[in-house]
Amino acid sequence: MIGNDLLGIEDLPREDIETILATAERMQEIGTREVKKVPTLRGRTIINLFFEPSTRTLSSFEIAGKRLSADVVNFSVSNSSVSKAESILDTAKTLDAMDPDCVIVRHGVAGVPKRIADVLDAPVINAGDGYHEHPTQALLDLLTVHQEKGRIDGLTVAIIGDILHSRVARSNIYGFTKMGAEVRVAGPPTMLPSNVEALGVKAYTSLREVLEGADVVMALRIQTERLEGAFFPSIREYSATFGLDRAKLRYAKDDAIVMHPGPVNRGVELSHDLADHRPSVILDQVRNGVALRMAVLYLLSGRPSRAKAKDAEG
Amino acid sequence: MSRILIKGGRILDPSENIDRQADLLVEDGRIAALGPDLKVSGAEVIDAEGCWVTPGFVDMHVHLREPGQEYKEDLASGGKAAVAGGFTGVACMANTDPVNDDPSVTDYIRSQARKDSPARVYPIAAATRGLAGEVMTEMSALRDAGAVAFSDDGKTIMDAGVMRRVLEYSKLVGLPIIVHAEDCSLVNRGVVNEGPVSTRLGLPGNPTAAEDLQVARDLMLAKLTGARLHVAHVSSAGAVALIRRARDEGVDVTAEVTPHHLSLTDEATSGYDTNTKMAPPLRGAVDVEACRAALADGTIDVIATDHAPHAVHEKEVDFVEAPCGILGLETAFPVVAELVREGRLSPLELIRRLSTGAVQILDIPGGNLAEGSEADITIVDPERRWIYDAAKGYSKSRNSPWDGQEMLGRVVATLVAGRLIYHCDRGVLVP
């Protein structure tokens, strides 16, 4: 069974990934019912502690918690309103005193969920930390690919775009590699992190080469406002060299699927047409995200808290 | 007449290349005699069996935070931490509030330190006004007020034209310019060493090239001007190689390395502990090895701690937001004593880099055990084990990556001007 927290995929054993995916497949059925609610986590309190603005991930966790009948509280602290001197650990301890059963943390800087987990009794789920990890995104991507392809082992996955600033890339690299897929990354050299191959991937700067033989093509969102001019010369050039459309997709396998963690910059990472239609599976990713997060919440908060477990051990 | 007899120790005096068993007698604040089995009546005896008896350590790079940031450290707490770490003298950097860019601030630090600090305190004045890297400070007046060197430490003078004039002008006063060498545009937002670790942790990287580039520039300017350059906290293999080559070419350059850059790699940041965040950052194993080799072969002259206290609440924030720097004074000796155990340095050479080296660079008293000298003496037991508890240390702050760890090698006693001012069993002995 999986550990106390879900902080990243790097340290998550393959068996735990399999457990989470299998649980998520069972959760999917709940979303198809007329009454989309089960009493599993009734009386449990889940806190969404988001230091970074988010609508998609926050809503996904909130819906997941509510479908399991948990009380979900959103504690959004935008970076600007946190005083510079405020200690994150203070915030965490304050929340801990309210006895939550699970705390979901998102922060713009790597490592914050771990630091919070170090002081909290409640399980902590990392909902994205800086450029580090976004484990539930990778797990929902694994679930989506598994359902599309019937397997993960032996597949070739190409991740394209801003690898340097992407927590989605890191988590997916660890996740797909652990499940037996070959992972490749590609992007402008300015957006490939130093020593990226140490993560167990092959790095490319040619879209054509990275797509050759790929079963899964994952485009990452480019932060156009912040990076244009510094990391790549222009959106036009990015889109011409790394943007995907149906013509370029022909370099990949015939039955390749296209994924994107959203929100898509249409016409930049993906052509408008590709964003909306097969072989892209973007909305399946979103749908699976709810089931996957239900599974994680169930596995982590559906049991006695750490402090109580310690008491029970005597 | 006050007498202290230090019995049975191993005398290590790098200034005379002395390494032998002997007793040492201190009389009225001065070293009175050195020899086997000294018989003295009425002396306080310190048993130094199994210990090294050395000239007082001198740390040429500390931040004592007074004036202005006394909640982190002040001259009293920093001075106590110094003597508890075996340092009888420390040189404090200019990034106080107000900045030490005016003789009145230098004078304030000196007079406060005389009252409050058990260790000798040597102010380093700013090289440019307000550490802004634009207008040079009044070096002559600052020297007269007691400054021993000039530095904008914590910041880099990015304008090469300004740096050239600062170096050139410093020849008027004959004091070294100490540089914090990191190219700001390359550091950018980097907070950890750029490489496999920054990639894995998802933290913005700071490449070694940022340090190499700046060291290269400053060496060229030192060559151009003939001024005395001292490179603070060298951390990269590239910077080491550049300094080695410049020394061979006769450039008047000296350099220091910190205990943390000699002992920890960027892997220490794996748990995101902000007490592993400093500038320059902890580097890769190749860089650590290059620093050790350079310290051993003399390319790097000095071990300096860059003691940088920050309050707990300042460090309990995310890794990007957290200020740079860690405590160093109270843990320096055990951390660097490892180099002797590994056979990288002889005890005598280690003490040279902890004491005599900085004395020579700053041209201050100390660094020897000659008869007649003021008795600044450190006694250390290289084999004694102890647990470092930052909360119980003398610094006001606790930001140490070694907090709670077992240390091997302990400062037993520290004498300043012949007075026993610290003993490990009795603590700091000041009123």
Interface residues (C-beta under 8 A of the other chain):
Chain A: E10 K84 A85 E86 S87 I88 L89 D90 H107 G108 V109 A110 G111 V112 K114 R115 D129 G130 Y131 H132 E133 R167 R170 P193 S194 N195 V196 A198 L199
Chain B: E194 G195 P196 S198 T199 R200 L201 G202 L203 P204 G205 P207 G271 Y272 H313 E314 E316 V317 D318 F319 V320 E321
